[in-house]
């Protein structure tokens, strides 16, 4: 039987794109540039500051101005981390259903703890999660298996008996590397031309995960 369920954060557990986009548009405003619409920035939300700043400024982390822009972005985001962020429809009901079944659940994200913990606290789920694994919790972040195995250690479960739900290639790579069954969250920040990424399956709505709570 399934022992635990783990979730990516941005684009899977919560719709963080509105606040991330607002932070990017704040950076654009400091350079007297017009804002970008949410639909342009949403697909980059799972890729963090590198993806968002590339979409806005066409630069990569190697660019001389990148770190300065990133600092402005992160400072603003830290102060507005949950202005508009909400759980995806059905996620609250899914968490309630998992807890009613006595199944532990947790977050495994590449978001640094500086943002993961305050966001989960603001959403009201930090104390309910069996673990909150951030980009800097372990030596390596996803797609490495290390954060996945750390989550299992904290939840006292076995990776092979866990589900991991995410919306990015590295989520499925990390799940496969650790022995978890990876499921794609199709409501997330996912491109229409993505492949199956070696996932065990895909979901169109969070509550469909309940159908996967036995070994397939």
Protein Blocks (a to p, Z undefined) as FASTA:
>chain_A
ZZbdcddfehplpccklmmmmmmmmmmmmnopacddfklmmmmmmnojmlmmmmmnopaf
kbmklmmmmmmmmmmmmmmmmmmgccdehklmmmmmmmmnopacddddfbdfklmmmmmm
mnopmmmpgbdcdfklpmbdcfbfklmmmmmmmnopafklcccddfbfklmmmmmmnopa
cdddfkbccdfkbcekopabdcfbfklmmmmmpcZZ
